[in-house]
Amino acid sequence: MSHLIEIRTPGRPKRPFFLRRGPMETIATVLIGLGFLMLFQPFLLVLYTYSLVTLLIGTVMFIIVSKFPE
């Protein structure tokens, strides 16, 4: 008789923007690219100074976000 009982399966929960993998991986990739551009530009010392921080934030963000569900 259990096969006659209709069981509702829950739908996929709506996650906020900052908890979705796709958009956050894109943002992390852009941060990594921005860090490389800041590292290779020869004009502003301020951009060169913060390039390593930007690269590290983008890399750590990508590692964390890649564990998020789709």
JOKA-V380298 format. One record per helix or strand of 2 or more residues. SS is the DSSP state (hx for helix, st for strand). FROM is the first residue (numbers start at 0). LEN is the number of residues. If there is no record, write none. Layout:
BEGIN
ss=SS from=FROM len=LEN
ss=SS from=FROM len=LEN
END
This chain:
BEGIN
ss=hx from=1 len=3
ss=hx from=16 len=3
ss=hx from=20 len=20
ss=hx from=44 len=5
ss=hx from=50 len=15
END
